[in-house]
Amino acid sequence: MDTIALEVTNSNQYLLYATLFMMPILLHAFSRCKANNSLHLPPGPRAWPIIGNILDLDGEKTHTCLANLAEIYGPLISLRLGSKLIVVASSPATAREIFKTHDQALSGRLPLRISNVIPGVKSSMIVLSAECNQRWRFLRSTARTELFSCRALESHSNLRAEKVQNMLDFLGLKGGVVVAIVDVLYATIVNILTNTMISKDIINLKDNVGELRKFSRSLVELAVPSMADIFPLVGALDFRAKRKARDYKEKNEALWADTVNERRGKQDCGTSGADFLDVLIRHSFDDCEIFNLFNELFVTSDSVSTTLGWAMSELTKNQDAMLKLRDEITNAIGGTGLLSESQLAKLPYLQACIKETLRLHPPSPFLVPHCAVQSCKVTDYDIPKNSLVVVNAYAIGRDQKTWEDPLSFKPERFLGKNLDLKGTHYELLPFGAGRRNCIGYPLALKQIQLVLASLVHAFHWFLPSGMDPETLDMSDEFRVPMGRASPLLLILEKRNDLRIV
């Protein structure tokens, strides 16, 4: 009997503990539900208590899942994940209101718990900065002036030409061999960027890029909200943040620390150079701040090389477009065999191919989420303060209300149209818009133009084993950047000697 009584007592204790644990969660959910009932929120699927709409989302195809929900509920929908209200925009009109009409009210970022355990994040991140404060403006201004302004881009043009020439020379030795072309593109773009930052390559074109790309994608994962960000009441149980911070510190030291320490020593001796690292040291950035800012810039290399991979995929699959682009480049070059960046902006079909690639395959299917710093109304729906606001660039680029035959690769749709990529045309937003737009897009576009034109002009491209180009699988993988589900393997044949000048 004593044993039975003890078991009953223990059972009651477990019930009491469970009740005490669940009570604040239930009260929190009830208060949220009561508050939301007084608001005119965007429509969306019914949310479950506590977990919200997690069951409505397909983790492997979230971008297409949300595009399908927009077809059902409209271009502005609301979802709930844990305690967070998430508003998803999937049309040019709703994107315009978010990025232009309510740009200031929706300019925040979700404060991530990881930022509390990684030193220097709050003072050295541009994209992930929770506020558009004075420090954020200084960081953007510094990066824009030193890396992405017209003056900076012009000063680094010879560097880009050199790295693209290195790529062409390397590929020229690979005739008849199956090449994982995106790996070569990734190494090329990484070295272009690191030479502007620290004046040296960090990878060889023949090296395996897997580990470096893995590190880059782990940096992106740091920006993904954790369970503790979505369910703040269980934040005390989140043990992953400290482990992530430890791994981040170790990888930073392996990649950047020696270069930064060496450069500080040179500045102490008065023998410094004039690259981006020198600028940051002169502005008294500490090591952690330099690492964080470098990493935020570094991850863009994966996005640029992934976009180039999609462009080569589309041109390989659509041979008519490949031939039109090659003819345009050949006519521009003439018999000189010389290609320069200054020629590329004058090639309308090249620009159209790039825009069409970015329409179908934006680097990120969702633009980096915004957070409402104050309540506002978007298309007559209430957007409460602290809501997350997400723009589905993937859905906008494939919206049949905006684009004729939206799933087909047709660069011609952009010819004769003044539709740019700067964030002023809301039907095409690969780099975002408003005060939070991607400041690095001028460099990204120059890299894409030069590399793509060089590859198309210098080589013929074939699929292995005599595969029909029209059968090339174009399935994507949901991640950032959104790449191919399977590697792009190509065989090249040299067609022209090309010098980049």
C-alpha positions in Angstrom: 0.0 0.0 0.0 2.9 2.3 0.8 4.3 1.7 -2.7 0.9 2.5 -4.3 0.6 5.7 -2.2 4.2 6.7 -3.1 3.4 6.2 -6.8 0.2 8.3 -6.5 2.1 11.0 -4.7 4.8 11.0 -7.5 2.2 11.1 -10.1 0.6 14.1 -8.5 3.9 15.8 -8.3 4.6 15.2 -12.0 1.1 16.6 -12.8 1.8 19.6 -10.6 5.1 20.3 -12.3 3.7 19.8 -15.7 0.8 22.2 -14.9 3.2 24.8 -13.5 5.4 24.5 -16.6 2.6 24.7 -19.1 0.5 27.4 -17.3 2.6 30.4 -18.5 2.8 29.0 -22.0 -1.0 28.6 -22.1 -1.6 32.0 -20.6 0.8 33.6 -23.1 -1.0 31.9 -26.0 -4.4 32.9 -24.6 -3.4 36.5 -24.3 -2.0 36.5 -27.8 -5.2 35.0 -29.2 -7.3 37.6 -27.4 -5.2 40.5 -28.6 -5.3 39.2 -32.2 -9.0 38.9 -32.2 -9.3 42.7 -32.1 -7.0 43.1 -35.1 -7.8 42.7 -38.8 -4.9 40.4 -39.7 -4.1 39.1 -43.2 -5.9 35.8 -43.9 -4.2 32.5 -43.6 -4.6 28.9 -42.4 -5.9 28.2 -38.9 -3.1 28.1 -36.4 -2.8 25.3 -33.8 -2.3 26.3 -30.1 1.4 26.6 -29.1 2.9 25.3 -32.3 1.1 27.6 -34.7 1.2 26.7 -38.4 4.3 24.5 -38.4 2.3 21.6 -39.7 1.2 23.7 -42.7 4.7 24.1 -44.0 6.9 21.7 -45.9 10.4 22.1 -44.6 12.0 21.0 -47.9 9.9 23.2 -50.1 8.8 26.0 -47.9 9.1 28.6 -50.7 6.7 26.7 -53.0 4.4 25.9 -50.0 4.0 29.5 -49.2 3.5 30.4 -52.8 0.6 27.8 -52.9 -0.9 29.3 -49.7 -0.8 32.8 -51.4 -2.9 31.3 -54.3 -5.5 30.2 -51.7 -5.5 33.1 -49.3 -4.2 36.1 -51.3 -0.9 38.0 -51.8 -0.7 38.9 -48.1 -1.1 36.1 -45.6 -0.4 35.6 -41.9 1.0 32.5 -40.2 2.0 31.8 -36.6 5.1 30.0 -35.6 5.2 29.6 -31.8 4.7 33.1 -30.4 5.6 34.9 -33.6 3.2 36.3 -36.1 4.6 36.1 -39.5 3.2 38.0 -42.5 4.2 36.8 -46.0 4.0 39.1 -49.0 3.8 37.4 -52.5 3.0 40.1 -55.0 4.6 43.3 -56.3 1.9 45.5 -54.8 2.4 44.1 -51.3 6.2 44.3 -51.6 5.9 47.9 -52.6 3.9 48.8 -49.5 6.4 47.0 -47.3 9.6 48.4 -48.9 8.3 51.9 -49.8 5.1 53.0 -48.1 6.0 51.5 -44.7 9.7 51.2 -45.1 10.5 52.9 -41.8 7.8 51.1 -39.7 9.0 47.7 -41.1 12.7 48.3 -41.0 13.7 46.2 -38.0 15.2 42.7 -37.8 14.3 40.0 -35.3 16.8 40.2 -32.4 18.3 36.7 -32.4 19.5 35.0 -29.2 22.7 34.0 -30.9 23.7 37.7 -31.1 23.9 37.6 -27.3 26.6 35.0 -27.2 28.8 35.9 -30.2 31.0 38.9 -29.3 30.7 42.1 -31.4 27.6 41.0 -33.5 25.5 44.0 -32.4 28.2 46.5 -33.4 29.5 45.0 -36.6 26.6 43.4 -38.6 24.9 45.2 -41.4 22.2 42.7 -42.6 21.4 41.3 -39.1 21.4 44.5 -37.2 18.1 44.7 -35.3 17.9 48.5 -35.7 18.7 51.0 -38.4 20.7 53.0 -35.9 23.8 55.3 -36.2 26.2 52.3 -36.0 24.3 50.5 -38.8 24.4 53.6 -41.0 28.2 53.9 -40.4 28.8 50.3 -41.4 26.7 50.5 -44.5 28.4 53.8 -45.5 31.9 52.4 -44.9 31.2 49.2 -46.9 29.5 51.1 -49.7 32.3 53.7 -50.0 35.2 51.2 -49.8 33.8 48.3 -51.7 30.7 49.1 -53.8 30.8 52.7 -54.9 31.6 53.6 -58.5 35.1 54.7 -57.4 35.8 51.5 -55.5 34.4 49.3 -58.3 36.5 51.0 -60.9 39.7 50.8 -58.8 39.2 47.0 -58.5 38.3 46.3 -62.1 41.9 45.1 -62.9 41.6 42.7 -60.0 38.4 41.2 -61.3 39.8 40.9 -64.8 42.8 39.0 -63.4 40.7 36.5 -61.4 38.4 35.8 -64.3 41.4 35.3 -66.6 42.8 32.9 -64.1 39.5 31.0 -64.2 39.5 30.9 -68.1 43.1 29.6 -68.1 42.3 26.9 -65.6 39.2 25.8 -67.5 41.1 25.9 -70.8 43.1 22.9 -69.5 39.9 20.9 -68.8 38.7 20.3 -72.3 36.8 17.0 -72.6 36.7 16.5 -68.8 33.6 16.6 -66.7 33.7 19.8 -64.6 31.7 20.7 -61.5 31.5 24.2 -62.8 29.8 25.9 -59.8 32.8 24.9 -57.6 35.2 26.7 -60.0 32.8 29.7 -60.0 32.7 29.7 -56.3 36.5 29.7 -55.9 36.7 32.5 -58.4 34.1 34.8 -56.8 35.6 34.1 -53.3 39.0 35.2 -54.4 37.7 38.4 -56.1 36.1 39.3 -52.8 38.9 38.4 -50.5 41.4 40.3 -52.6 39.3 43.5 -52.1 39.1 42.7 -48.4 42.6 41.4 -47.5 44.5 41.6 -50.8 45.0 37.8 -51.2 43.4 34.6 -52.4 42.2 32.2 -49.8 41.5 29.2 -52.1 43.1 27.7 -55.2 40.9 26.9 -58.2 41.9 23.3 -58.1 41.1 22.9 -54.4 38.0 21.2 -53.0 35.7 24.0 -52.0 33.4 21.9 -49.9 34.7 22.9 -46.5 34.9 26.6 -47.3 31.3 26.5 -48.7 30.2 24.5 -45.7 31.6 27.3 -43.4 29.8 29.9 -45.5 26.5 28.1 -45.2 27.0 27.7 -41.5 27.2 31.5 -41.3 23.8 31.7 -43.0 22.4 29.2 -40.5 23.3 31.5 -37.7 20.8 34.0 -39.1 18.0 31.5 -39.0 15.7 31.9 -35.9 16.2 29.1 -33.4 13.5 27.4 -31.4 14.3 29.8 -28.6 13.7 32.8 -30.9 10.3 31.4 -31.9 9.4 30.1 -28.4 11.0 32.6 -26.0 9.5 30.9 -23.0 11.7 27.9 -23.6 14.8 29.9 -24.2 16.5 28.6 -21.1 16.4 25.1 -22.6 18.3 26.2 -25.7 21.8 24.8 -25.5 22.7 25.1 -29.2 23.5 28.8 -29.1 26.7 28.4 -27.1 27.9 25.5 -29.2 27.3 27.5 -32.4 29.2 30.4 -30.9 32.1 28.2 -30.0 32.2 26.7 -33.5 31.9 30.2 -35.0 34.9 31.4 -33.0 37.1 28.5 -34.0 36.3 28.9 -37.7 36.9 32.6 -37.6 40.3 32.2 -36.1 41.2 29.6 -38.7 40.1 31.8 -41.6 40.9 35.4 -40.7 42.9 35.7 -37.4 46.4 35.3 -38.8 45.8 37.9 -41.6 44.3 40.4 -39.2 47.1 40.0 -36.6 49.8 40.3 -39.3 48.1 43.5 -40.7 47.9 45.1 -37.2 51.6 44.5 -36.8 52.3 46.2 -40.2 50.2 49.2 -39.2 52.1 49.5 -35.9 55.3 49.7 -38.0 53.7 52.2 -40.4 53.7 49.9 -43.4 50.0 49.2 -44.0 48.2 48.9 -47.3 44.9 50.3 -48.5 42.4 47.5 -48.7 39.2 47.1 -46.7 41.0 45.5 -43.7 43.2 48.5 -43.4 40.2 50.8 -43.4 38.5 48.8 -40.6 41.7 48.8 -38.5 42.0 52.6 -38.9 38.4 52.9 -37.7 39.4 51.0 -34.5 37.4 47.8 -35.2 38.4 45.0 -32.8 39.1 41.5 -34.1 35.6 40.1 -33.4 34.0 43.1 -35.2 36.2 42.6 -38.2 35.5 38.8 -38.3 31.8 39.4 -38.1 31.7 42.0 -40.9 34.0 39.9 -43.1 31.8 36.9 -42.7 28.7 38.9 -43.6 30.4 39.9 -46.8 31.9 36.5 -47.4 28.6 34.6 -47.6 27.6 36.7 -50.7 30.2 34.7 -52.7 28.0 31.6 -52.5 25.0 33.6 -53.7 26.8 35.0 -56.7 28.3 31.6 -57.8 24.9 29.9 -57.3 23.3 32.5 -59.6 26.0 31.9 -62.2 25.3 28.2 -61.9 21.6 28.8 -62.6 22.5 31.0 -65.6 24.7 28.3 -67.1 22.0 25.7 -66.4 19.3 27.8 -68.2 21.6 28.6 -71.1 22.6 24.9 -71.4 19.0 23.8 -71.4 17.9 26.6 -73.7 20.4 26.4 -76.6 18.6 29.1 -78.6 19.3 31.6 -75.8 22.9 30.4 -75.5 23.5 31.0 -79.3 21.8 34.5 -79.2 24.0 35.5 -76.2 27.1 34.2 -77.9 26.4 36.1 -81.1 25.9 39.3 -79.2 29.2 39.0 -77.3 31.1 38.0 -80.5 29.7 41.1 -82.3 30.7 43.3 -79.4 34.3 41.9 -79.3 34.8 41.7 -83.0 38.1 40.1 -84.0 40.1 41.5 -81.1 39.6 38.6 -78.7 39.5 41.2 -75.9 36.7 41.6 -73.4 36.3 44.4 -70.9 33.7 45.2 -68.2 32.9 48.5 -69.9 31.5 46.6 -72.9 29.0 44.5 -70.9 26.5 47.1 -69.8 25.9 47.8 -73.5 24.8 44.2 -74.2 21.0 44.1 -73.8 20.6 40.3 -74.3 23.3 39.6 -71.7 21.4 41.9 -69.2 18.2 40.2 -70.1 19.6 36.7 -69.5 20.8 37.8 -66.1 17.5 39.3 -65.1 15.6 36.3 -66.3 17.9 34.0 -64.2 17.3 36.1 -61.1 13.6 36.2 -61.7 13.3 32.4 -61.8 16.1 31.7 -59.3 16.5 34.5 -56.8 19.6 33.9 -54.5 17.3 33.7 -51.5 13.7 32.6 -52.0 12.7 34.8 -49.1 14.3 38.2 -48.6 15.8 38.6 -45.2 12.8 39.0 -42.8 11.9 42.4 -41.5 10.5 43.1 -38.1 7.8 45.7 -37.5 9.2 48.4 -35.2 5.8 50.0 -35.0 2.3 48.9 -36.0 1.0 49.8 -39.4 -1.5 48.7 -42.1 -0.5 47.0 -45.3 -3.3 46.7 -47.9 -5.8 47.5 -45.1 -4.6 44.6 -42.9 -3.1 45.3 -39.5 0.6 44.5 -39.0 1.2 44.6 -35.2 4.5 45.8 -33.7 7.1 43.0 -33.5 5.5 41.0 -36.3 7.9 39.3 -38.8 7.4 40.4 -42.4 8.7 38.2 -45.1 8.7 38.9 -48.9 8.6 35.7 -51.0 10.8 36.8 -54.0 10.4 33.3 -55.4 6.6 33.6 -55.6 6.8 37.2 -57.0 9.2 36.1 -59.8 6.8 33.3 -60.9 3.5 35.1 -60.4 1.3 34.4 -63.5 -0.5 37.7 -62.8 2.7 39.5 -63.5 4.6 37.4 -65.9 3.4 35.7 -69.1 4.4 32.0 -69.2 6.3 32.5 -65.9 8.0 29.1 -65.6 9.8 29.4 -69.0 13.2 30.9 -69.5 12.6 33.8 -71.9 15.1 36.6 -71.7 13.3 38.4 -74.5 10.7 39.5 -72.0 13.1 42.1 -70.7 14.3 43.5 -74.0 13.2 47.1 -74.5 11.9 47.4 -71.0 13.4 49.7 -68.4 13.2 47.3 -65.5 16.3 47.4 -63.3 17.5 45.3 -60.3 18.0 48.2 -57.9 14.8 47.6 -55.9 12.6 50.2 -57.6 10.7 47.7 -59.7 8.8 45.4 -57.2 8.1 42.6 -59.6 11.9 41.7 -59.6 13.6 41.9 -56.2 16.6 39.6 -56.0 18.5 42.2 -53.9 15.6 43.6 -51.9 14.5 47.2 -51.7 14.2 50.1 -49.4 16.7 51.1 -46.7 17.6 47.5 -46.1 18.4 46.6 -49.7 21.6 44.7 -50.5 24.4 47.3 -50.7 26.6 44.8 -52.5 24.5 44.4 -55.6 26.7 46.6 -57.9 29.7 44.3 -57.3 27.5 41.2 -57.6 26.2 42.3 -61.0 29.7 43.2 -62.3 30.9 39.7 -61.3 27.9 37.9 -62.9 28.2 39.9 -66.2 31.9 39.4 -66.6 32.0 35.7 -65.6 29.0 34.7 -67.6 30.0 36.6 -70.8 33.5 35.0 -70.5 32.2 31.4 -70.1 29.8 31.7 -73.0 32.3 33.3 -75.4 35.3 31.2 -74.6 33.8 27.7 -74.6 31.2 25.4 -76.0 29.3 23.6 -73.2 27.8 20.1 -73.2 26.1 17.7 -70.8 28.0 14.5 -70.0 27.3 11.2 -71.8 25.6 13.0 -74.8 22.6 13.9 -72.7 19.9 16.0 -74.4 20.1 19.5 -73.0 16.4 19.8 -72.8 16.3 16.9 -70.3 18.5 18.8 -67.8 16.9 18.5 -64.3 16.2 22.0 -63.0 14.9 21.1 -59.5 16.0 23.4 -56.8 16.9 22.8 -53.1 15.4 25.0 -50.4 18.2 26.8 -48.7 20.1 30.0 -48.8 21.3 30.5 -51.5 18.7 28.4 -53.3 20.8 26.2 -55.5 20.3 23.2 -57.7 19.1 20.0 -56.1 21.9 18.2 -58.1 25.3 19.5 -59.1 25.7 21.0 -62.6 28.3 18.8 -64.4 29.4 20.0 -67.8 32.0 19.2 -70.4 33.7 22.1 -72.2 35.4 22.6 -75.5 37.5 25.6 -76.1 36.3 27.8 -79.0 38.1 31.1 -78.7 41.2 32.6 -77.0 39.8 35.4 -74.8 41.7 38.0 -72.8 40.0 39.9 -70.1 41.2 43.5 -70.0 
